[in-house]
Amino acid sequence: MPTTTPARREKDACDLLDADHKAVKKMFKEYEELMESKARAAKQKRLELAMQICKELSVHARIEEEIFYPAVRAAIKETELLAEAEVEHQTAKDLIAQIEAATDVDELFDAKVIVLGEYIDHHVKEERNEMFPKARAVKKLDLVSMRDALEARKAELMEAELASA
């Protein structure tokens, strides 16, 4: 009797957002490894990596706030999770602003980057375990088309970031 494999679902908005989460998690891990280095160049690398993390998180937050969250809010009844996510975003933005304003890499700078990473971990777990399953359960949400909109907006924002650098 032939075995049938389950149909693979097409990548959706949640997959795209989660790929961002994984990429940033990797950068935070790299940052922590650089903190262990005694090399002079490590300080500059940490500064550059922290700025890259901030840019990635800022763009990610914008596409969630502009596209994903409003669509999910309109589609689900329980919106406390979205309210929490928005508050978490604001707190992360405050930390990002402090990191971006820094002129030197010191203990306080490192602490801010580490706390931001811990904060993002918490936020990601809630999205991955609670928000994404709820969004995927709503049939009227076209998460595949939303993925395309998120990708396009992300590319636009990243291009604007490069132009302003």
Secondary structure, DSSP 8 states (H G I E B T S, - for coil): ------------HHHHHHHHHHHHHHHHHHHHHHHH---HHHHHHHHHHHHHHHHHHHHHHHHIIIIIHHHHHHH-S--HHHHHHHHHHHHHHHHHHHHHH-SS--HHHHHHHHHHHHHHHHHHHHIIIIIHHHHHH-TT--HHHHHHHHHHHHHHHHHHHHHH-
